[in-house]
Amino acid sequence: MTVVKNYLNNIQIKKVNELAVVPTLAFMTVPYLIKTAIFAYNKTISKSHKACSGLLPGDKVICMRKFKRDAIVDKLGVLRKALSKCGQTKDPNSCKEKITDQIRTAQFKIKVLNDIMRRTARSAVKNKEIK
């Protein structure tokens, strides 16, 4: 990951909501575009450890899931911006396929996390009703 950070630090990057956004370059590679999205994901995940520390185990799990979902949403946003930059790569069609696959995966993970969080919320409500 430090390689990605060093690479991003050496290139002028536009910042939006403190997330790395794909820079405008004449030549970009698909791995670079995907690494930028992963960088955005990791940046959000790193905030979760500090925010969720000190919580009770059950609350900590819920907190971490929320941050994970937010991190995937951030990654998804960067991937969508990267998709628009695919025309500037060597092989635009291959780039679009790979980025679209990453977008589908991120959307699926968001859906799964939302379902888990809904079930967790329902079971918490049922536990309160029983007591």
Protein Blocks (a to p, Z undefined) as FASTA:
>chain_A
ZZmmmmmmmpccddeehiacddddfbdcfklmmmmmmmmmmmmmmmmmmmmgoiafklmm
mmmmmmmmmmmmmmmmmmmmmmmmmmmmmblmlmmmmmmmmmmmmmmmmmmmmmmmmmmm
mmmmmmmmmZZ
